[in-house]
Amino acid sequence: MTDDKLREECGVLGIYSPGNELIAPMMGFGLVALQHRGQESAGIATSSNGSMNYYKDMGLVQDVFNNKILDRLQGDVSIGHVRYSTTGESYVSNAQPLVVNYKGGSIALAHNGNLVNAKDIRAKLEDEGSIFQTSIDSEVIANLIARKYSKGFKQAITETVSEIKGAFALTIICEDKLIGVRDANGLRPLCLGKIDNGYVLASESCALDVVGAEFIRDIEKGEMVIIDEEGVESIIFDNTKRKSHCIFEYVYFARPDSKIDGESVYITRRDAGRVLADEYKIDADIVIAVPDSGIDAAIGYAEASGIPYGVGLIKNKYIGRTFIKPDQKSREIAVRLKLNPLKENIKDKRVIMIDDSIVRGTTSKKIVEALRKAGAKEVHVLVSSPPVVHSCYFGIDTPERKELVGAVKTVDEICEMIGADSLGYISVEGLMQSVHKKPSDLCVACFNGDYPIEVPKTASKFMFEANKAVEIKNT
């Protein structure tokens, strides 16, 4: 991690549009709309009349694809993926979609999420003679589907997704059909849209807007949809698990112009700021945000408190991460490169700075120092999520628990560490209020340790390397 944030998971996209010569460019544009969910690699697979073509590489979407490549990716159905690695190393062989050849043809699969029992399943499959080409848990899913395919694709997929445990939103191509699957808890998002001559599946509704699709609905937890020339068929493969949508989609991951499970991400973040204003009444001159994801909450706080909102930090939108060395001094330089105070708005002001989360606290400390150097008289920090005290095992890259500042320090200790005049986190109840959902419908395990799925006790974050699993233990 070069900054002090939880890292995005991945983004998946699928388009079924027979005869559409623009399907590949549409996929490219849609993946750019999901780029915030993963910047390590990108890939597209297309199929027509049983013939599968695919291309994937490391880098951003616009760096991976050009017109020449897209021209070779024509077809009637297509899936795409942008990746940030949560299991498996950052190599092109781990980029998605995965394309698996089996006796009857090819399957393409793109996966957002993380499986907690992939290690055990993979070991069993390897004992039975299966050979794996990647170090990602997604290949376990593709392998299981291929092995079960003699039962028919519907049965193969339903049996597979009933066997795996964890978080997953899948887009799949098989037999020239587009298939979408959402895990039984609904941890990872997936939605359905309609275009003139077909349908679109996407991690977020913002991608539907970009490709000109009309939002229809969110895919339900435990649901598989099969899209072909007959339309959309829905199969509920598991309706026994509790609904547990990821709270951090609303806090940080999703784009503010998306709707996730019926709620506007922008409104939930704005309302979190309003709740903060009710929970923390501070006498100050200006409300500023840590851009970009803190902006909406800062606007809500300003509206509710009557304290004017202003731009206090300028974000460099063109910073790259590849040249930043993972040492402390380089990370400090990276913070200054990424965010710079607007002195004209800060000098001699009592500042309320709103951020969406504090993970390690190192970045917050540097920002507070920078604001003081810019002339701020006071710096009060408010956070629109509760302290992160537990790791996530369902597709979000979190540090080990000992590195989570909320797990090892009190709020007062964190305040002293980052050098703020005061520090306040939104309450869990306040965050639930802002998301407009019942607490029982959300996964807030990163705040309270109440995981909706049992995770391995010894190590539930792991990656595969060569033919063995290397456990990364949490302490």
FISE-431314 format. One record per residue (C-alpha): x, y, z. Coordinates in steps of 0.1 Angstrom, whole numbers, plus 5000, padded with zeros to 4 digits. Layout:
XYZ
...
This chain:
500050005000
501450344990
498650535007
496550485038
493350345023
491750005020
492249894985
489549834959
488549484950
487849434913
485249534887
483349304864
481349374833
479349174808
477449264776
475149044755
474449214722
474248994691
475349164659
476649474677
479849584660
480549824689
480549564716
484349574721
484549954724
481549954747
483349704769
486349934769
484350234779
482450034806
485749914821
487050264822
483950354843
484950074867
488650164867
488450284903
487849924914
491149804901
494149954884
496649654881
495349474851
492449474826
491049214802
488149144778
486848814764
484348784736
482548494720
480548434688
479348094675
481447914701
484648084691
486348264720
488848554718
490448734747
493148984756
494449094789
497549274802
498949474831
497949834834
495050074831
492250004806
493450274781
496950144783
496049774777
493649824748
493850014715
491650014684
493649734668
493149504697
489449594701
488849514664
489949164671
487549124700
484249124681
481548894691
477948864703
478748834740
481648974760
482949004796
485549224811
487549274843
489649534860
491749394888
493349484921
494849174936
493349054969
494648694964
497348604940
500348804929
500249094905
501348914873
499748914838
499048534842
496648634871
494848894850
491248814841
488948714825
490148354828
489548144798
489447764804
489247504776
487247194783
486046904762
483047084748
484647424742
485647724763
484447904794
485448264802
485048394838
485548724856
485448734894
485049014919
485548894955
487448644975
486848284985
487648165020
487747795011
489647814978
492747664994
491047345005
489247304972
492347364952
494347114972
491546854966
491546924929
495346904926
495246564944
492746454917
495146564889
494046914881
496747154870
496447524878
498047804857
497548104880
497848194917
494348334921
491248184937
489148254907
490747964888
489247734914
485747844902
486547804865
488147464872
485047334891
482647454864
484647284837
484846954857
481146954862
480147064827
478946724816
475946784838
475047094817
476147444823
473247534846
473847244869
477647284867
477547654878
474847604905
476847314920
480047514918
478747834935
477147614961
480447454969
482647774971
482347995001
483048365003
482248674983
481848664946
480148854917
480748664885
480348724849
480648414827
480548324790
479647974780
477747844750
477448204738
475348304768
476148574793
475748454829
475948664861
476148524896
476048694930
477148514962
474548394987
475148685011
475248954984
478649074997
479849194963
477649414941
476249324906
473449484886
471549434854
470849684826
469049684792
470349814759
468549824726
469649484714
470649314746
471649334783
474549444805
475849314838
478149544858
479649574893
478249934895
475450124877
477850394866
479150154840
475550104827
475250484823
478450494803
477450224778
473950364774
472150094793
468950144813
469250014849
466749734855
467649594889
470349464912
471049094910
469748934942
471948754967
472148384958
470948454922
472148344888
470948514857
471348354822
471048594793
470548474757
468348534727
465348434749
465948714774
466848684811
466348374831
466648394869
467648104891
467848144929
470447884939
470647974976
468148174996
469148055031
471948305039
471648645056
471848945034
475249115040
475949385016
479449535020
479249865040
482549995024
480950004990
478950305003
481850445024
484650434999
484750184970
481850274947
481650584926
479250844940
477150834908
476450464913
473450304930
474249994950
471349774961
468850054957
470750334974
472550634959
476150624970
476351004969
473351044991
474550785017
477950965019
476351305021
473951185049
476951035067
478351385069
475051515082
475151245109
478651355118
477451715122
474851585147
477351365166
480151625166
479351995170
482652185164
483252555163
485252615131
485652835101
485752595072
484952235063
487252065039
487551715026
490351465018
489551414981
487851244965
485851014986
485651245016
484051524996
480351414998
480451365036
482151705039
479351865019
476751695041
478551815073
478752175059
475052175050
473952045084
476352255105
476152585086
479952595085
480952685049
482552415028
485752495009
488452334989
491352275013
493352004996
494251984959
494651634945
497151554918
495051334895
498051224874
500151064901
501350714893
502250444918
504750234899
507750454908
506950494945
509250274966
507650104995
509850275022
508550525047
510350835032
509050764997
505550715011
505851055028
506851214995
503951034978
501551195002
502851544994
502751464957
499251344959
497651604981
498751974986
496952225008
495352534993
496952785016
494553075006
491652875021
493552735051
495653015066
494453145100
491352915098
489952665123
489652365099
487352065101
488851795078
486651505068
487951175055
486150855048
488450625068
491650595087
493450265083
497050305094
496950675103
500250755086
498650955058
496351145082
499351255102
501051395071
497951575059
497451735093
501051845094
500651995059
497552185070
499352335100
502352435078
499752605055
498752825084
495652645099
495052755135
493252435144
492752105126
489751885137
489551555119
486251375114
485851035098
482650915080
483250555090
483850385124
487350265133
488449975112
489449715138
489149385119
490549265085
488249185056
488348835040
485848895013
487649084985
489049395002
492749435008
493249515044
496449515064
497149275092
495149355123
498249475141
498649745114
495149865118
495450175140
491850145152
492649805165
495649895185
495050245197
492250435214
490650735196
492550975219
495850795211
495150815174
494251185177
497651245194
499451035168
498051225138
498551565156
494851675154
493151915178
490251665180
489251335163
485851185159
484450885141
480950835130
479150575152
478150235137
474550335143
475050665126
476550495096
473750255094
471250545094
473050715065
473050405044
469250365050
469449995055
468849765084
472149665102
471249305096
471349365059
474949485059
478349335065
480149555091
482649295102
485549535097
484049745125
482749475149
484149135138
480748995131
481548805099
478548675079
480648375068
482948165090
486548235081
489448005087
490848055122
494548025115
494748225082
492048335059
494148565037
496248355014
497548334979
498748054958
502348044946
503347784921
501547464933
501247554969
499347794991
501348055010
499448165041
499648525052
498648505088
496748765107
497948845142
